[in-house]
Amino acid sequence: MRLRHDGGGSTTRSTYLLVLSYMAEHNLHRGAACTNCRRRKIRCDAGRPICGQCINKPPRSGQPCIYESESGSSHQTSLDMRRTIGRLRTRIEELENSNEQGVLLQQPYTGPAIGPIPEPPTNLRNTMINAFLHRFGNSPYFFLNAQHFAQAAHHPPGHPERPSNTLLSIVFLWACVLQHSSPSLSHHSHGSNHEDVSDTDTYLLATLEHLPAALNRASSPAGAPGSGSQQTQTRFLLETIQAEVLLSFYYLHEGLPVQGRYHASAAASLAIGAGFSRIGHHLPAQTAAGPGFLFGSSGTGSGPVADGAGRAAFWATVIINNAWAAAQGGPAPISSYGTEVDVPWPGGQQSGATIRRFLSGQDVDGHSPIALIAKASTLVERVAAVTSGARGGQLEAQTYGTLDQRLQGFQAALPPPGDANTRSVHLLTDLAIVRLQLPHAAIRGSGARQKALVAAERITGIVREVAGMGETTVDPLLGPVASAAHSVFSAELSTLRNGPPTLAPQYRAVEQRLEGLLHAMMQLSERSPMMRYCLGSVQGHGHH
């Protein structure tokens, strides 16, 4: 499926996308082609950290976008990124002020000094942070220690343990999003609904304004001017990865793939460049000045706890990149399959060739909820990668058989879908099954048609269950997953419609399942921009 490229109705979102388009069309970044574009013999815009080709058409190899001239250093990449987003910020301000004073020419890398983020009143701050942590405290997209983060977030500006402005901005942005969808939170706001929407845009722009400085500082070597100590360096690196993951997930919520894939790629580039995917990488020993929310209360050295912060950050970037593969049906912006991954699964102990061992069925480690989400999302990404490169999505018998066996075994061993995380695991797994089986459904004797139908029925059951809960926020991946189930039911109806009259009862049964799915999608679309888009897409195609 293809998602919309503009949210509409928001000057900040529109101008941000406009500037991104301007950057791509006018080739603002010039230099040598990345290794992927050289290998594929296609034109490269040399965009940093991820070129346009690697964002829009990720290589099937899953290799990250890198430049040979950089010799593996991420410092030059982040500097280019800082300049790019600096241009973006300046251009936004020019566009928003153009009606009153015209567009003024400025030096390319200069602009107004970045001020502090808007500080909500103390009582509202408590509500916003609690709302955010209620939604994300156990989420695969938030890897920091929730309790310690909540304490640190209340420190005044300038306090050494206060989270960075970039991280706080995206947290407040998500709090505003959650506030809009929750009547129980809305009465805590300090203005009308119009002002609430403005607050959302304010924190989005604040995040984008502070992100360049965070990226630059996070990727600078310890001891460089402004970088601070190694401990401070690590703090900003982890905070910036966390902010990028949350920002990408926000764009997934809004259904904006250009921005979302870009920030998912940036998060993965930072984590991989820091060595968080490899065994033997250790974060520095925590000092008294080190913020507790990065390592937890027991993080007193460069042992398993401290090292675990980097590993958790890496797996969060894997999941958000794979989430975009789930949403769009193609390879992830940066695929973990093409990356050397030695660190164990979240909560696991076994190291070495972690992803490849799992895909080959030799994995016996990693059973935590986050680990299962990482595994399920990896299966979705691999299916999307191989089927998108195959004619009609049909694979060679050996490739199909390997993936089919791995998916069926993984699905059969899953715990029941009792909470949000286990529901996500089931939905992602069944999405992978649908996308593998549906292109092969017409092949006699493969069993693909029945496997796709069973997976679609399981998806429908969970979607209807979530719709009946009345939750104020909806996992954005419910939209693409429900769309996949809709495709299965539509294909089944088409097959039954062309069959003998004796199949009429089966036709009616499938039709009822499809109607139930559409009803649930309509309910959820009231709370999810992504579901609204997916519902409009399937309704546009029709099902009769």
BELGIQUI-V584604 format. One line per field, one symbol per residue. ss: DSSP state (@ for helix, = for strand, . for the rest). psi: psi as a letter, one per 20 degrees, with the letter a starting at -180 (. if undefined). A space follows every 50 residues. Layout:
ss = ???
psi = ???
This chain:
ss = ..........@@@@@@@@@@@@@@@@........@@@@@@.......... .@@@@@...........@@@....@@@@@@@@@@@@@@@@@@@@@@@@@@ @....................@@@@@@@@@@@@@@@.........@@@@@ @@............@@@@@@@@@@@@@@@@@.@@@@......@@@@@@@@ @@@@@@@@@@@@@@@@@@@..........@@@@@@@@@@@@@@@@@@@@@ @@@@..@@@@@@@@@@@@@@@@@..................@@@@..... ...@@@@@@@@@@@@@@@@@@@@@@@@@.......@@@............ ...@@@@@@.........@@@@@@@@@@@@@@@@@@@@..@@@...@@@@ @@@@@@@@@@@@.......@@@@@@@@@@@@@@@@@@@@@.......@@@ @@@@@@@@@@@@@@@@@@@.......@@@@@@@@@@@@@@@@@@@@@... @@@@@@@@@@@@@@@@@@@@@@@@@...@@@@@@@@@@@@@...
psi = qprqjphqiogggghghghggggghjlhpqaqqrhghghilqppikqqip rhghghmqqhhjqqorphiikjpighghghgggghggggghghgghjhhh jrpqprqhjrrqqpaqqpoqqghhgggggggghhhihkqijoirogghgg ghiiqrpiphjpqqhgghghghghhgghhhiohhhhiirkarhghghhgg hghghhghhigghggghhjqqpiqpiharhghghghgghgggggghgghg hggiknhggghghgggghgggghijiiqqippqqpprhipphihirhjnj albhgghhghghgghhhgghghhhhhhijaqqgopihjqoohqrqpirhp rolgghhghijjpjqnjqghghgggghhggggggghhhjqojjprqgggg hggggggggghhjqrqmiagghggggggghgggghghgijhiopihjhgh ggggghhgggggghgghihkqhqpphihghghhghghghghghgghhjar hijghhghghhhgghhghghhgghhijohghgghghghhhhrj.
